Amino acid sequence: MDIPVIETERLILRGHTVEDFPSYAAMWREPIVTRFIGGAPLSEEDAWAKFMRLAGHWALLGFGFWAIVEKSSGARIGEAGILDVKRDIVPSFHGVPEIGWGLLPSAHGKGYATEAVRAILAWAERRFGKVRMVCIIAPENTPSLRVAERVGFREETRTTYKGEPIVILQIPR
């Protein structure tokens, strides 16, 4: 499947390539990245499995995660997109597009996540129509909660996921 390229003022969102894997694995080894997403840095093997899931989403579902590339440097600074991982969570949101993002620590605090997620939400509205969309964020992850709020997500409920507290946010439709 051809993965669409999305350009914003400062970013290029494009499909991942095998050449992205070293940067991808490095990002998922960072404790500051994983402390709220999974709780622990990933081994190369686990990062590879997660990386392969990216291709599977696009191939099987027609949506997925993009690599986020900073235009000014050409560097891959993170990822963001839409996923369907059949989460075992109550309340369930199976069949609802879930938005997610993760950036290298060097890209934090620059507004890149907000810029990327806004562009993805615009793409998602063209792809899915005006449907409910969700994201899940650890309640202590204040920066991501601010990104979610800036782009239109509102808290739906608080629950647990894999034994950890989590906030489910939605863009109501």
CORUR-V952398 format. One record per pair of residues at least 24 apart in sequence whose C-alpha atoms are under 10 Angstrom apart, sorted by the first residue. I is the first residue (numbers start at 1). J is the second residue. D is the distance in whole Angstrom. If there is no record, write none. Layout:
# CORUR-V952398
i = {I:I}
j = {J:J}
d = {D:D}
This chain:
# CORUR-V952398
i = {1:1:1:1:1:1:1:2:2:2:3:3:3:3:3:3:3:3:4:4:4:5:5:6:6:6:6:6:6:7:7:7:7:7:8:8:8:8:8:8:8:9:9:9:9:10:10:10:10:10:10:10:10:10:11:11:11:11:11:11:11:11:11:11:11:11:11:11:11:12:12:12:12:12:12:12:12:12:13:13:13:13:13:13:13:13:13:13:13:13:13:13:13:14:14:14:14:14:14:14:15:15:15:15:15:15:15:15:15:16:16:16:16:16:16:16:16:16:16:17:17:17:18:18:20:20:20:20:21:21:21:21:22:22:23:23:23:23:23:24:24:24:24:24:24:24:24:24:24:25:25:26:27:27:27:27:27:27:27:27:28:28:28:28:30:30:31:32:32:32:33:33:33:33:33:34:35:35:36:36:36:36:36:36:36:36:37:37:37:37:37:37:38:38:39:53:53:54:54:54:57:57:57:57:58:58:62:63:63:63:64:64:64:64:65:65:65:65:66:66:66:67:67:68:68:68:68:68:68:69:69:70:70:76:76:76:77:77:77:77:77:77:77:77:78:78:78:78:78:78:78:78:78:78:79:79:79:79:79:80:80:80:80:81:81:81:81:81:81:81:82:82:82:82:82:82:82:83:87:87:88:88:89:89:89:89:89:89:90:90:90:90:90:90:91:91:91:91:91:93:93:93:93:93:95:95:96:96:96:96:96:96:96:97:97:97:97:97:97:97:97:98:98:98:98:98:98:98:99:99:99:99:99:99:99:99:100:100:100:100:100:100:101:101:101:102:108:109:111:112:113:113:113:113:113:114:114:114:114:114:114:114:115:115:115:117:117:117:117:118:118:118:118:118:119:121:121:121:130:130:130:131:131:131:132:132:132:132:133:133:133:133:133:134:134:134:134:134:135:135:135:135:135:136:136:136:136:136:136:137:137:137:137:137:138:138:138:138:138:139:139:139:139:139:140:140:140:141:141:145}
j = {55:58:59:60:61:62:63:58:59:62:55:58:59:62:63:64:65:66:63:66:123:66:67:66:68:116:119:120:123:68:69:71:116:119:70:71:112:115:116:118:119:70:71:115:116:69:70:71:72:73:111:112:115:116:67:68:69:70:71:72:73:74:75:76:77:112:115:116:119:66:67:68:69:70:71:74:76:116:65:66:67:68:69:70:71:76:78:79:80:81:116:119:120:65:66:67:68:69:76:79:54:55:58:64:65:66:67:68:79:51:52:54:55:65:66:67:68:76:79:51:55:67:51:52:51:67:75:76:47:48:51:52:47:48:75:76:77:78:104:48:50:51:67:76:77:78:79:103:104:50:51:104:76:77:78:79:102:103:104:105:78:102:103:104:104:105:105:103:104:105:102:103:104:105:108:102:138:141:137:138:139:140:141:144:164:166:101:102:136:137:138:141:162:164:164:83:85:81:82:83:82:83:84:85:82:83:127:97:124:127:97:98:99:100:99:100:101:120:101:116:120:102:103:101:102:103:112:113:116:112:116:107:112:103:104:107:102:103:104:105:106:107:108:112:102:103:104:105:106:107:108:112:113:116:103:104:113:116:117:113:116:117:120:116:117:119:120:121:123:124:117:120:121:124:133:134:135:135:161:162:161:162:159:160:161:162:166:168:157:158:159:160:161:168:157:158:159:160:168:132:133:134:135:168:132:133:128:131:132:133:134:135:170:124:128:131:132:133:134:135:170:132:133:134:135:136:169:170:124:133:134:135:136:148:169:170:134:135:136:137:144:148:135:144:147:144:143:143:147:147:143:144:147:148:151:144:146:147:148:149:150:151:147:150:151:147:148:150:151:147:148:150:151:152:151:151:152:171:171:172:173:171:172:173:170:171:172:173:169:170:171:172:173:168:169:170:171:172:167:168:169:170:171:161:166:167:168:169:170:165:166:167:168:169:164:165:166:167:168:164:165:166:167:168:165:166:167:166:167:169}
d = {9:7:6:9:10:7:10:8:9:9:10:7:9:8:8:9:9:8:9:9:9:8:10:9:10:9:7:8:8:10:10:9:9:8:10:9:10:7:8:9:7:10:8:8:10:9:6:5:7:10:10:8:8:9:10:7:6:5:5:8:10:9:10:10:10:8:8:7:10:9:8:6:5:7:6:9:9:9:9:5:6:5:6:9:10:9:10:8:8:9:8:9:9:9:5:5:7:8:10:9:9:9:9:9:7:5:6:9:10:9:10:8:8:8:6:5:9:10:9:10:9:9:9:10:9:8:10:7:9:8:7:10:10:10:9:7:8:9:9:9:10:8:9:8:9:8:9:10:9:9:8:9:10:9:7:10:9:7:6:8:10:9:9:9:8:8:10:10:9:7:7:7:7:7:10:9:9:9:8:6:9:8:7:10:10:10:10:9:10:8:8:10:9:10:9:10:9:10:10:9:9:7:8:9:10:9:9:9:9:9:10:10:9:10:9:8:8:9:9:9:9:10:10:10:9:8:9:9:8:10:10:9:9:9:9:10:9:6:5:9:8:6:9:9:6:4:6:9:10:8:10:9:9:10:6:9:9:9:10:8:7:7:8:9:7:10:6:9:10:9:10:8:9:8:9:10:9:10:8:10:7:8:8:7:6:8:10:10:10:10:7:8:8:10:9:10:8:10:9:10:9:8:10:9:10:10:10:8:7:6:7:10:10:8:9:8:7:5:6:8:10:9:6:5:5:8:10:9:9:7:6:5:8:10:10:10:9:6:8:9:10:10:9:9:10:9:9:8:8:10:10:8:7:9:10:9:9:5:8:10:7:7:9:10:9:8:8:10:7:10:10:9:6:9:10:8:10:10:10:9:6:8:8:6:7:6:5:5:8:5:5:7:8:7:5:4:6:9:8:6:5:6:9:9:6:6:5:6:9:9:6:5:7:8:8:6:5:6:9:10:7:6:6:10:9:9:10:10:10:9}
